[in-house]
């Protein structure tokens, strides 16, 4: 009885935590997607790969986590006939996890090629010629198709095969990224030693080359932090599955908590990108500043009626307050478009053009 109660408590705790994580994942990745659209300084190839990571993490918050929460609620209620539902949850979760892994691995390969080809001036092909935007988009689409195929094949093959396939893909991607970042470190360190060994008069003409390398090094460091985050969030559940601990009493608890830790990477990845990429950080600040103004408007219009309802004391004054606060609530519907026009320049310009066209057409009708 005590064991069942402890397991139910773990399920309830993880349901609550995953609910907050799901909301944070959706909001943070939506902001990251809009920030990528507004950032022009990052290479288009890198933006496409980061966008793929953001979309997969957004799918985790919108689909995988809510379905996982519903599955834990079913476990608490001891609902039978969950096999079909569990298979659907696994297919969606594995597809998004594989796509995220493949995208993050592709980012590490992209940064390695950018640094390696930058240092190899004698190479026949440059980074821009090898890593084109069309090739990156094709690779992203192929990785998503492969992710869906692997997830579906693993689930249809059985629960153990599905878990083993997920662990294998995860460990292969983590090892590949670790090797790539080690080679990036070796190349960067070798380049630094060569620069320090050059005389001062030889370094001056290569100042632009050095600044480009430093920019590439910073982006590689930023993506390396994402790799460390993936390592910390994904490795524990892989260890639990490989050691077979999920089959005993303690293992059931470990599987729940490590699963939640796995989902923790989805809201943290956008924060790491915004922290390490200055231009993304500036774009996010502008977006949040604009959104915060709309949020304050919503708060000012919705909080009064919520306060009146929560007070709950029925009297004549409360009836008057309900009428006025309900009117204030409806006022937000008119003020929100004005707030969007005020804070978002592109919307404001588009509305100005529309109004200008309307007035011009009216003048033509009157003159005619």
N, C-alpha and C positions, 0 to 999 in steps of 0.2 A: 504493500500500500504506500509506504514511504517512497519507494523507488518510482512508482507511477506519479506520485505527487511532485517529486523533484523533476521528473522529466516534463510534466505539464508546466511547471514553473519555468523551466528553460525555454519551452516553446513560447509561452506568453512573453517572456523577456525579449526573445529574439523577434517575435512579431512586432513588438513596440519599436525596437531598435531598427528593424528593417523598414518600418513605416516611415520613420524620420529619414533614413538613408535614401529611400525611394524618392521622397519629395526633394531632398537636397540634390540627388543625382540628376533629376529632371531639370531643375532650375539652373544648376551650375553648367550643365552641358548645353542647354539652350543658350545661355549667355555666351559660352565659348563659341558656339556655332555663329552667332551674330557677330562676335568679336573677330572671328576669322574673316568674315565677309568685309569688315571695315579695315582690316590690316593689309596694307599693300607692300610693306617692307619685307615680309617673309616670302621665300620662293613659292611659286604656285605648286610645285611638286610636294614640298613639305606641308603646305596648307591642305592639300588633298589628302595626305596621309593622316594628318591630325584630325581632319574632318571625319575620316572613316572611324577613327578611335572615338570621337565625340558621338557619332551616330550610334555606334554599337553600345556605348555606355548609356546613351539616352534610351535605347531599346531595353537595356537592363532595368532602368528606373520605371519605364512605362509598362513593360510586359513581364520580364523575368522575376523581379522582386514581388510585384503584386500576386503573381501566380504562386510564387514560393510561400508567401504569407498565407494565401488561401489553402495551400497544401498543409501547412503547419496547423491551421485551424481544423482541417479535416482530421489530422492526427490526434488533436486534442479531443475531438468528438468521437473518435474511433469509427469513422465513416468507412464502410466497406466499399468494394469495387472502385478502388482508386487507381488501378493499373493504367487505364486509358488516360486518365488525367495526369498521372505521373509521367507517362511517355510524352505527352504534349509539353509539359513543363521542362522535361529534359531536352527535347528537341530545340525549343526556343532558347533555353539557357545555354546549351552547348554551342548553338550556332552563334550567338552573340559573343560568347567567351572565345571561341576559335577566331572569329573575325577581329576581335580586339587584340588577341595575341599576334595574329598575322600582321595586323597594321602596325603594332608597336615594333615588331621584328623588322618590318619593312622600313620603318623610320630609322632604326639603327643601321641598316644596310645603306640607306640613303645618306646618312651622315658620314659613314665610313667612306663611301665613294666620293663624297664632296671633299673630304680632307685628303684622301689618298690621291685623287686626280689633281687636286690643287698643288700638292707637293711634287708630283711627277710632271714637270713641265715638258719633258721630252716625249710624253705619250702622244700618239697620233690623234686620239679622240679626247675631247674635253668632257667635263661633267655635264655641261648643258647639252652636248650632242648625244651622250649615252642615256642620261636620265631626263627624258622628255615628259611633258605633261600628259600626252596621250598614252605613253607607255605606263605611267604611274596609274592613271585612271583605269586602264585595262587590267593592270595587276591588282588593283583594289577590287574591281568587279569579279575577277577570277577568284580572289581570296574569299569573297563572300559566297560565291557559288560552291567553292570547295568546303567552306565552313558548314553550309547547309547539308551538303552531301555526307560529310564525315559525321555530323550530328545525327542525321536520319539513319545512316548505316549502323552507327554504334547503338542507337536505341533499339532498332529492330533486331540486332544481334543478341540483346540481353543486357540486363543491368550491370553485370560484372564487366562485360566487354566494353560497355559504354563508359564506365568509370576508368577502366584501364586505358582506353583510347584517349580520354580527356587528360589523364595524367601523363601519358606518353607525349602527346602534342605539347602540353604545357612545359614539360621538362626539356624537350628538344628545343622549343623556342627560347626558354630561359638560358640554356647552355649556349645556344647560338648567339644570343645577344651578349652574354658574358664574354664569349670569345671575341666578338666584334668590338666591343668596347675596350677590351684589353689591347687589341691591335690599334685602335684609335689612340689609346694612351701611349703606346710605344712610338707610334708615328709622331704624335705631338711632342713627346719628350725628345726624340731624336732631332726634330726640327728646332726646338728650343736650344739644344746643345750646339747645333750648327750655327744658329744666329749669334749666340754668345761668343762662339769661337771666331767669328768674323771681325775684322778691324772696323772701327767706327766709320771710316769713309766709305766702306763697302756696304754698310747697313743703310745709310741714308737714302740711296736711290731706290731701295726696295721697301720703302715705308708703306706704300699702298698695298703691296703684296702682304706685308706683315699685318696690316689692319684687317685685310680680308681673311687671313688665316685666323686672327684672333676672334673675328665674328663667327667663323665656322666652329672654332673651338668652344665658344660659349653656347652655341646651339647644341653641340654634341654633349656638353655638360648638362644642359637642361633636359635632354632626352634620356641621359644616363640616370637622372633622378627618377624619371618615370619607370625605368627598368628596376631600380632598387625598390620602388613602391610595389611593382608587380611581384618581385621576388618575396617581399615581406607578406603580401596578401594571398598569394597563390601557393607558396611552398608548404605552409602548414597542412592544408587539406590534402595535398599530394602525399605528404608523409603519412597522414592518417590512413589514406586509402592503400598505399603500398605496404604498410605494416599490418594491415588487416585489423586495425583497432576498432573499426566501425561496427564489428560484429559483436562486441561485448557491451556491457552496461556503460562503462565509461566512454567507450567509443561512440555510442549514440549521442551522448552529450557533446563530445568533441566534434562530431560531424556537424551538428547544428551551429556551434560557435565558429568553427572554421569556415563554414558556408557563409555566415554573416561577415566574417573577416574578408572572404573572397569578394563580396559585394562592396566592401568598404573602399576598394580601389576605384570604383566608378565615380564617386563624388570627389575623390582626392586628386585624380588625374588632371581635371581642369584647373584645380588650384595650383598644381605643380607647374603646368604650362604657363599660367598667368604669372606665377612667381618668377620663373626663369626667363621668360621672353618679355622684354620691356614693352615692345609695341603692342603685344596682346594685352598686357597689363593696363596700358593707357586706354585701349579701346574698351576693356571691361569696366574701367572706372567711369568712362563717359556713359556707357550703357546703364550702369547701376545708378549713376547720378540722375539720369532721366527717368528710370523706373521708380526711383525713390520718391520723386516728386509726384508721380501718379499714385504711388502707394499712400503718401500722406493725404492726397485728395480723397482716396477711398476711405482711409481711416477717419477723416473728419466727417464724412457723410454717413458712415455705417456705425461708428462707435456710439453715438448718442442713442440710437434706437436700441442697440444691444444693451446698453446700460439701463435704459428704462425697462426693458423686458426682464433683465436679470434681477432688478430690484424687487419686482413682483408685488408690490403693495398696491392694491386696487383702491383708487380714490378718484375724485374729479380732476385733480391736478395731473394725475398720471394719464387720464384720457386725453387731456389737452396736449401733453407732451408726446403721446403716441401719434397724434395727428401731425404735429409740427415735425417730429423726427422722421416720420414716414415721408413727408414732403421733402425733407432734406435728403433722405435716402434716394428718392427719385431724381433729385437734382444732380447727383453724380453722373447719371446717364448723359446729361447735357454738358457737364463740365469736363468729362474724360476726353471727348474729341478735341476740345479746346486745349486741354493740357498736352495732348499728343502733338497738336500743331505747334504749340509753344516750345516744346522740348526737342522735337525731332525736325531738323531743318529740311530734310527731303520731303517729309509729309507737308510741311508748311509751304514749300515751293510748289509742290504738285497742286495743292488746293488753290494757291494764288493763280496758277495757270488755268485751272478749271473755272474759277470765278471770272477771270479775265475773258476767257472764251465765251462764257455765258453772257456777260455784259456786251461783248462785241456783237454776238448774234442778235441780242435784243435791239441794239442800236441799228443794225442793218434792217431788222424787221420794221422798226418805226420809220426809218428813212424810206423804205420801200412802200 
